[in-house]
Amino acid sequence: MPRDALESLSGLDGEALERFKEVWARLRDEGREVLLDAMGNAVEENLVLDFLPVYRMGLTDADDAVRELSLRLASEEADPELLDIYLRAAVADPDPDVRLAALEELSAYTLTAQVDDWPVELQEKIERALVGVLHLPGADKDVRKAALLSLAYLTTPQTEVEIRQAHLQPDLRDVAIEAMGRNCQVTWIPDIQAELRDDDPRLRIAAAQAAAELDDRQLVPDLVDRLRDEDDDVRIAAIEALGMIGGQDAKSVLTDLLQSRNRTLRDAARDAMKELVDAEDPFSPN
């Protein structure tokens, strides 16, 4: 579809929306999926475009792929009016991929609910659904992971309990560390510090990434220690975290790393330094 024709579908309402619904109904499943994909790409290039009315139609489509893609696209708005659709899809959609997509995209809702201070009853509604899925008998790791990570943005006592319980389970330990970062509470600092010293490099990487999410300068010395890690991937994760957290100590360490003989670490330090400088001065030409 030509871009100008696609953009003409932005902000549909009233009679124009009703006419488009007739066209939508005549499209094949693949055609609706291709159209949604094109809309998603267009929005990435032009943020003023509004295809939410079309996404809403896709949320209840008969085709599994169309519902899944619509869930992915509509979550950008985190519209409270669509919350019940997401919750129903997460627990009751007949297609497992659609259920997983709904669970993952509910993270946009929990983050928005936390940041915008949604009414307590709405936050509790989301929390109950996600905790229910997390404890669903027979749920696989991907489902439990998605539920925990979406739940993690809510800073509630129940969320802390769920993260701590997941942290005790070997198959969810790495996910729980990621959830600590999303939860952004200082209570997780001792846990992240401990995981940065774990024998498993995967967990050390997860802890460095969680430290970046938490964005607390108390963790800078622990990340600096990881620059001597035997695993290069851990060292890179620590460098990236230092760039995210920033501060004079982080900047000094990254400056030294720009002279490293290890090209991979040197490149990572350069990217991290750019991240740090841009955060300090978003209008910097660098």
Steps between C-alpha positions, in 0.01 A plus 500: 500500500637846414609689810256787445211252474616327815529828688145590396385220732642682801248620758198333342168572670132545427383423148854451369562229758173328415594495131842360584341221707327381183835491318665324797234229496568426132877461545651155529677408823839557338386836367396623845831381643702674227304822549557497877870436449524794259322723753742398774798585278346834401449600864866433574589759234224748582387505862203728436317226307211342690386157388352397836143477360628238254703317763188482718318319221781248478494422872186290458572369151429136418856447375762414763786684327291816461405498869860447605632782282221733611587433864863589429410824323217629720705466819703809406208710620426295816140619471310415822190434291679204341628353826222241532568378146866445588415324825251268330746422223773425754295239683237374258603540134494160327837560332813468722698754297224756543487434875877547524485822296231639730705412808812665361318813385334542840840632609406824320190516717675432830772753420244764405285417801801547728632818336160666454368379837193324372216436747586228752214279385638489145851418621363226723300360210813464287696362794241229574496385139879484467550325835232252400680417176834483680364226725298322233561122530694373201594845368830487309798725567423746220153563641623537857786722385264732310263520797780578748667763280171678436415486869843637595420862414241514780668602825266310732567263791355213295739569214796490737380165636464355149848617393657355814319168456606483134858578601504180706398289199797392280301525175385855577803640680631694199151633428464609862825696475367678191177567690700662782635751252154577365363540849749784564498478880812544715400190693647293213850650522642230734355224279645653183837548669501133599403385151782708349736265686322174412695214341265491201593764239140504372383619839780756523390640163138509613606680817698761306199562276276527806744751651467710185119493532516585869727795417640543852857624543545280806556220250784671311783350714354150453483552124857632495609177671340306212729673251760245613259212438638198316199505265504770231120503474477582871753779458305644207175484700674685786633765260153554351352530850759762598402701193135482601557591866754774435670724754859614532635164620340317209627761254855472635503121465354511151757761395780265608340214306514704180873416502445125547691262274185289477316643200164356606523659843630823351204520261258420782655776711467748215130417456443519876676834521277634222195378694628673813581828326167505314316448828686793656440722197233365259576790260868413474617456135695192616 
